[in-house]
Amino acid sequence: MEEIKKLIPGITDKQLEAISKLLAAEYEKGKKEVQDGFAKKEREDKIDQAIKAAGALNLKAVRALLNIEAAANDEKSLFKQLEAIKKECPYLFEDETKKPQFTSGKVKNGSIDKKTFESMSYKKRLKLFSENPELYRQLAE
């Protein structure tokens, strides 16, 4: 307070008190805005995590279909909405059916067959030769 009196000569105690109250009110307002911003960001992150966990392929598209206000306040509402969107727009989510397993040209016992050997690059053949020379000789014949 004394510093302000030095900076602004002739300021009264009433004026100084009014400035102090205004600054305190602005501080509290700013503090509340920051806290509200953090809380909102935390809610949005939880919603995004739930959308990802549901297997959404496009986060923005699924988010646009949600009632965010209801979802932010009630976790059950969020899950119900996600299930409804999954039923209405299944193309927005990963397919839950088992995907086929593709195999390379390798034989199940871990060795390489003749066809795979013939299509191998020089580097791969050299690596095979250094790791398993006996197999390399069999396939090279």
SEMARPA-834855 format. One record per atom (N, C-alpha, C): residue in one letter; x, y, z. Coordinates in nm, 2 decimals. Atoms other than C-alpha are relative to their C-alpha. Layout:
<rs>
rest, u, v, w
A, X, Y, Z
...
</rs>
This chain:
<rs>
rest, u, v, w
M, 0.08, -0.12, 0.00
M, 0.00, 0.00, 0.00
M, 0.09, 0.13, 0.00
E, -0.09, -0.12, 0.00
E, 0.28, 0.24, 0.08
E, 0.07, 0.02, -0.13
E, -0.06, -0.02, 0.13
E, 0.43, 0.17, -0.26
E, -0.09, 0.07, -0.09
I, 0.10, -0.07, 0.09
I, 0.11, 0.28, -0.43
I, -0.01, 0.14, 0.04
K, 0.01, -0.14, -0.04
K, 0.10, 0.59, -0.22
K, 0.12, 0.08, -0.05
K, -0.11, -0.06, 0.06
K, 0.45, 0.67, -0.34
K, -0.01, 0.03, -0.15
L, 0.02, -0.01, 0.14
L, 0.36, 0.61, -0.70
L, -0.11, 0.10, -0.04
I, 0.11, -0.09, 0.03
I, 0.04, 0.80, -0.69
I, -0.02, 0.10, 0.12
P, 0.01, -0.09, -0.11
P, 0.08, 1.10, -0.46
P, -0.14, 0.06, 0.01
G, 0.13, -0.06, -0.02
G, -0.24, 1.24, -0.31
G, -0.11, -0.10, 0.00
I, 0.11, 0.10, 0.00
I, -0.43, 0.91, -0.32
I, -0.05, -0.02, 0.15
T, 0.05, 0.01, -0.14
T, -0.66, 0.87, -0.02
T, -0.01, -0.15, 0.04
D, 0.01, 0.13, -0.05
D, -0.70, 0.57, 0.19
D, -0.13, -0.07, -0.05
K, 0.12, 0.06, 0.06
K, -1.06, 0.52, 0.06
K, 0.02, -0.05, -0.14
Q, -0.03, 0.03, 0.13
Q, -0.94, 0.52, -0.29
Q, 0.09, -0.13, -0.01
L, -0.10, 0.11, -0.01
L, -0.66, 0.28, -0.20
L, -0.08, -0.13, 0.03
E, 0.08, 0.11, -0.04
E, -0.91, 0.05, -0.03
E, -0.09, -0.05, -0.12
A, 0.08, 0.03, 0.12
A, -1.14, 0.06, -0.34
A, 0.08, -0.08, -0.10
I, -0.09, 0.06, 0.09
I, -0.85, -0.03, -0.56
I, 0.03, -0.14, 0.04
S, -0.03, 0.13, -0.06
S, -0.76, -0.32, -0.33
S, -0.11, -0.10, -0.02
K, 0.12, 0.09, 0.01
K, -1.11, -0.46, -0.33
K, -0.02, -0.04, -0.15
L, 0.02, 0.03, 0.15
L, -1.13, -0.43, -0.72
L, 0.11, -0.11, -0.04
L, -0.10, 0.09, 0.03
L, -0.80, -0.61, -0.75
L, -0.02, -0.14, 0.06
A, 0.04, 0.13, -0.06
A, -0.91, -0.89, -0.51
A, -0.11, -0.06, -0.07
A, 0.11, 0.05, 0.08
A, -1.23, -0.93, -0.70
A, 0.04, -0.06, -0.13
E, -0.05, 0.04, 0.13
E, -1.05, -0.95, -1.03
E, 0.09, -0.13, 0.01
Y, -0.09, 0.11, -0.03
Y, -0.80, -1.20, -0.88
Y, -0.09, -0.13, 0.02
E, 0.10, 0.12, -0.02
E, -1.09, -1.43, -0.76
E, -0.07, -0.04, -0.13
K, 0.07, 0.03, 0.12
K, -1.27, -1.40, -1.09
K, 0.10, -0.08, -0.10
G, -0.10, 0.07, 0.08
G, -0.95, -1.50, -1.28
G, 0.03, -0.14, 0.05
K, -0.03, 0.13, -0.06
K, -0.88, -1.78, -1.04
K, -0.11, -0.10, -0.03
K, 0.12, 0.09, 0.03
K, -1.24, -1.92, -1.09
K, 0.00, -0.04, -0.14
E, -0.01, 0.03, 0.15
E, -1.20, -1.90, -1.47
E, 0.10, -0.11, -0.03
V, -0.11, 0.09, 0.02
V, -0.88, -2.09, -1.46
V, -0.04, -0.14, 0.05
Q, 0.05, 0.13, -0.06
Q, -1.03, -2.36, -1.23
Q, -0.11, -0.06, -0.08
D, 0.11, 0.05, 0.09
D, -1.34, -2.39, -1.45
D, 0.06, -0.05, -0.13
G, -0.06, 0.05, 0.12
G, -1.12, -2.42, -1.75
G, 0.07, -0.13, 0.01
F, -0.06, 0.13, -0.02
F, -0.92, -2.70, -1.60
F, -0.11, -0.11, 0.02
A, 0.11, 0.10, -0.02
A, -1.24, -2.88, -1.49
A, -0.06, -0.04, -0.13
K, 0.06, 0.03, 0.13
K, -1.39, -2.85, -1.84
K, 0.10, -0.08, -0.09
K, -0.10, 0.08, 0.08
K, -1.07, -2.98, -2.00
K, 0.01, -0.14, 0.05
E, 0.00, 0.13, -0.06
E, -1.07, -3.27, -1.76
E, -0.12, -0.08, -0.04
R, 0.12, 0.07, 0.05
R, -1.43, -3.36, -1.85
R, 0.01, -0.04, -0.14
E, -0.02, 0.02, 0.14
E, -1.35, -3.33, -2.22
E, 0.10, -0.12, -0.02
D, -0.10, 0.11, 0.01
D, -1.05, -3.56, -2.18
D, -0.06, -0.14, 0.04
K, 0.07, 0.12, -0.04
K, -1.26, -3.82, -2.00
K, -0.10, -0.05, -0.11
I, 0.09, 0.03, 0.11
I, -1.52, -3.81, -2.28
I, 0.08, -0.06, -0.12
D, -0.08, 0.05, 0.11
D, -1.25, -3.85, -2.54
D, 0.06, -0.14, 0.03
Q, -0.05, 0.13, -0.04
Q, -1.10, -4.14, -2.35
Q, -0.10, -0.11, -0.02
A, 0.12, 0.09, 0.01
A, -1.44, -4.31, -2.34
A, -0.03, -0.03, -0.14
I, 0.03, 0.02, 0.14
I, -1.49, -4.26, -2.71
I, 0.11, -0.09, -0.06
K, -0.11, 0.08, 0.05
K, -1.15, -4.40, -2.79
K, -0.01, -0.15, 0.05
A, 0.01, 0.14, -0.05
A, -1.21, -4.70, -2.56
A, -0.12, -0.07, -0.06
A, 0.11, 0.06, 0.07
A, -1.54, -4.76, -2.75
A, 0.04, -0.05, -0.14
G, -0.05, 0.04, 0.13
G, -1.33, -4.81, -3.06
G, -0.03, 0.09, -0.11
A, 0.03, -0.10, 0.11
A, -1.41, -4.49, -3.25
A, 0.11, 0.02, -0.09
L, -0.10, -0.02, 0.10
L, -1.23, -4.45, -3.57
L, 0.02, 0.15, -0.03
N, -0.01, -0.15, 0.02
N, -1.30, -4.07, -3.59
N, -0.06, 0.07, 0.12
L, 0.04, -0.06, -0.13
L, -1.31, -3.89, -3.26
L, -0.09, 0.12, -0.02
K, 0.08, -0.12, 0.02
K, -1.45, -3.57, -3.39
K, -0.15, -0.03, -0.05
A, 0.13, 0.04, 0.05
A, -1.74, -3.74, -3.58
A, -0.09, -0.05, 0.11
V, 0.08, 0.06, -0.11
V, -1.85, -3.94, -3.28
V, -0.03, 0.11, 0.11
R, 0.02, -0.11, -0.09
R, -1.81, -3.63, -3.05
R, -0.11, 0.09, -0.05
A, 0.10, -0.09, 0.05
A, -2.03, -3.43, -3.28
A, -0.14, -0.06, 0.02
L, 0.13, 0.07, -0.01
L, -2.31, -3.69, -3.24
L, -0.04, -0.01, 0.15
L, 0.03, 0.02, -0.14
L, -2.29, -3.69, -2.86
L, -0.07, 0.13, 0.06
N, 0.05, -0.11, -0.08
N, -2.49, -3.47, -2.62
N, 0.10, 0.02, 0.11
I, -0.11, -0.02, -0.09
I, -2.18, -3.34, -2.45
I, -0.04, 0.04, 0.14
E, 0.04, -0.05, -0.13
E, -2.36, -3.16, -2.16
E, -0.05, -0.12, 0.08
A, 0.05, 0.11, -0.07
A, -2.54, -3.48, -2.06
A, 0.11, -0.10, 0.03
A, -0.11, 0.09, -0.02
A, -2.23, -3.69, -2.11
A, 0.10, 0.04, 0.10
A, -0.10, -0.06, -0.09
A, -2.01, -3.46, -1.91
A, -0.04, -0.02, 0.15
N, 0.05, 0.00, -0.14
N, -2.23, -3.48, -1.60
N, -0.04, -0.14, 0.04
D, 0.04, 0.13, -0.04
D, -2.33, -3.85, -1.61
D, 0.07, -0.10, -0.09
E, -0.08, 0.11, 0.07
E, -2.10, -4.14, -1.71
E, -0.09, -0.10, -0.06
K, 0.10, 0.09, 0.05
K, -2.40, -4.37, -1.76
K, -0.06, 0.05, -0.13
S, 0.05, -0.06, 0.12
S, -2.54, -4.13, -2.01
S, 0.10, -0.01, -0.12
L, -0.10, 0.01, 0.10
L, -2.22, -4.12, -2.20
L, 0.01, -0.14, -0.06
F, -0.01, 0.14, 0.05
F, -2.20, -4.50, -2.23
F, -0.13, -0.04, -0.08
K, 0.13, 0.03, 0.08
K, -2.57, -4.52, -2.34
K, 0.01, 0.07, -0.13
Q, -0.01, -0.08, 0.12
Q, -2.51, -4.25, -2.60
Q, 0.10, -0.07, -0.10
L, -0.10, 0.06, 0.09
L, -2.20, -4.43, -2.73
L, -0.05, -0.13, -0.06
E, 0.06, 0.12, 0.05
E, -2.39, -4.76, -2.76
E, -0.10, 0.03, -0.11
A, 0.10, -0.04, 0.10
A, -2.67, -4.59, -2.95
A, 0.07, 0.04, -0.13
I, -0.07, -0.04, 0.12
I, -2.42, -4.43, -3.19
I, 0.06, -0.12, -0.07
K, -0.06, 0.12, 0.06
K, -2.25, -4.76, -3.24
K, -0.11, -0.08, -0.08
K, 0.11, 0.07, 0.07
K, -2.59, -4.92, -3.34
K, -0.04, 0.08, -0.13
E, 0.05, -0.08, 0.12
E, -2.69, -4.63, -3.57
E, 0.11, 0.02, -0.10
C, -0.11, -0.03, 0.09
C, -2.34, -4.56, -3.72
C, 0.12, -0.09, 0.02
P, -0.11, 0.09, -0.03
P, -2.13, -4.87, -3.69
P, 0.13, 0.02, -0.08
Y, -0.11, -0.03, 0.08
Y, -1.90, -4.75, -3.96
Y, 0.10, 0.10, 0.06
L, -0.09, -0.09, -0.08
L, -1.76, -4.49, -3.71
L, 0.09, -0.07, 0.10
F, -0.07, 0.08, -0.11
F, -1.62, -4.77, -3.49
F, 0.07, -0.12, -0.07
E, -0.08, 0.11, 0.05
E, -1.37, -5.05, -3.53
E, -0.10, -0.12, 0.00
D, 0.08, 0.12, 0.01
D, -1.52, -5.38, -3.64
D, 0.04, -0.09, 0.11
E, -0.03, 0.08, -0.12
E, -1.55, -5.60, -3.33
E, 0.02, -0.15, -0.04
T, -0.02, 0.14, 0.04
T, -1.55, -5.92, -3.53
T, 0.15, -0.03, -0.02
K, -0.14, 0.04, 0.01
K, -1.23, -6.12, -3.54
K, 0.05, 0.02, -0.14
K, -0.06, -0.02, 0.13
K, -1.01, -6.01, -3.82
K, 0.09, -0.12, -0.04
P, -0.08, 0.12, 0.05
P, -0.84, -6.28, -4.04
P, 0.15, 0.02, 0.03
Q, -0.14, 0.00, -0.02
Q, -0.48, -6.37, -3.96
Q, 0.07, -0.03, -0.13
F, -0.08, 0.03, 0.12
F, -0.25, -6.34, -4.26
F, 0.14, -0.05, 0.04
T, -0.13, 0.05, -0.03
T, 0.07, -6.53, -4.27
T, 0.09, 0.03, -0.11
S, -0.10, -0.02, 0.11
S, 0.39, -6.48, -4.46
S, 0.02, -0.13, -0.07
G, -0.03, 0.12, 0.08
G, 0.54, -6.74, -4.69
G, 0.08, -0.10, 0.09
K, -0.07, 0.09, -0.08
K, 0.70, -6.91, -4.39
K, -0.08, -0.12, 0.04
V, 0.07, 0.12, -0.04
V, 0.62, -7.26, -4.29
V, -0.02, 0.00, 0.15
K, 0.03, -0.01, -0.14
K, 0.47, -7.31, -3.95
K, 0.11, -0.05, 0.10
N, -0.10, 0.05, -0.09
N, 0.77, -7.49, -3.80
N, 0.11, 0.10, 0.01
G, -0.09, -0.11, -0.02
G, 0.96, -7.16, -3.83
G, 0.11, 0.00, -0.11
S, -0.10, -0.01, 0.11
S, 1.17, -7.25, -4.14
S, -0.06, 0.06, -0.12
I, 0.05, -0.07, 0.12
I, 1.14, -7.09, -4.48
I, -0.01, -0.10, -0.11
D, 0.02, 0.10, 0.12
D, 1.01, -7.27, -4.79
D, 0.08, 0.05, -0.12
K, -0.08, -0.03, 0.12
K, 1.17, -7.27, -5.13
K, -0.05, 0.13, -0.07
K, 0.06, -0.12, 0.07
K, 0.93, -7.01, -5.28
K, 0.04, 0.13, 0.07
T, -0.04, -0.12, -0.08
T, 1.00, -6.76, -5.00
T, 0.15, 0.03, -0.02
F, -0.14, -0.02, 0.01
F, 1.37, -6.82, -5.03
F, 0.03, 0.06, -0.14
E, -0.02, -0.05, 0.14
E, 1.36, -6.75, -5.41
E, -0.04, 0.15, -0.01
S, 0.04, -0.14, 0.01
S, 1.18, -6.42, -5.35
S, 0.08, 0.09, 0.10
M, -0.07, -0.08, -0.10
M, 1.42, -6.30, -5.07
M, 0.11, 0.08, -0.07
S, -0.10, -0.09, 0.05
S, 1.66, -6.01, -5.13
S, 0.14, -0.06, 0.04
Y, -0.14, 0.05, -0.03
Y, 2.04, -6.06, -5.12
Y, 0.03, 0.02, 0.14
K, -0.03, -0.03, -0.14
K, 2.06, -5.90, -4.78
K, -0.07, -0.11, 0.09
K, 0.07, 0.10, -0.08
K, 1.79, -6.14, -4.64
K, 0.06, -0.14, -0.01
R, -0.06, 0.13, 0.01
R, 1.96, -6.44, -4.79
R, 0.14, 0.00, 0.07
L, -0.13, 0.00, -0.07
L, 2.30, -6.33, -4.65
L, -0.03, -0.01, 0.15
K, 0.04, 0.01, -0.14
K, 2.13, -6.29, -4.31
K, -0.04, -0.15, 0.04
L, 0.04, 0.14, -0.02
L, 1.98, -6.64, -4.34
L, 0.13, -0.09, 0.00
F, -0.12, 0.08, 0.01
F, 2.32, -6.78, -4.44
F, 0.08, 0.02, 0.13
S, -0.08, -0.02, -0.12
S, 2.49, -6.62, -4.13
S, -0.08, -0.06, 0.12
E, 0.07, 0.05, -0.11
E, 2.21, -6.74, -3.90
E, -0.03, -0.15, 0.00
N, 0.03, 0.14, 0.02
N, 2.13, -7.08, -4.04
N, 0.06, -0.05, -0.13
P, -0.07, 0.04, 0.13
P, 2.39, -7.20, -4.30
P, -0.06, -0.13, -0.06
E, 0.05, 0.13, 0.05
E, 2.25, -7.55, -4.32
E, -0.13, 0.02, -0.07
L, 0.12, -0.03, 0.07
L, 1.90, -7.43, -4.41
L, 0.02, 0.07, -0.13
Y, -0.03, -0.07, 0.12
Y, 2.05, -7.19, -4.66
Y, 0.05, -0.09, -0.11
R, -0.05, 0.09, 0.09
R, 2.23, -7.47, -4.83
R, -0.11, -0.09, -0.06
Q, 0.11, 0.09, 0.05
Q, 1.92, -7.69, -4.85
Q, -0.09, 0.08, -0.10
L, 0.08, -0.07, 0.08
L, 1.72, -7.41, -5.00
L, 0.07, 0.05, -0.13
A, -0.08, -0.04, 0.11
A, 1.99, -7.30, -5.24
A, 0.02, -0.10, -0.11
E, -0.02, 0.11, 0.10
E, 2.01, -7.64, -5.41
E, -0.11, 0.00, -0.10
</rs>
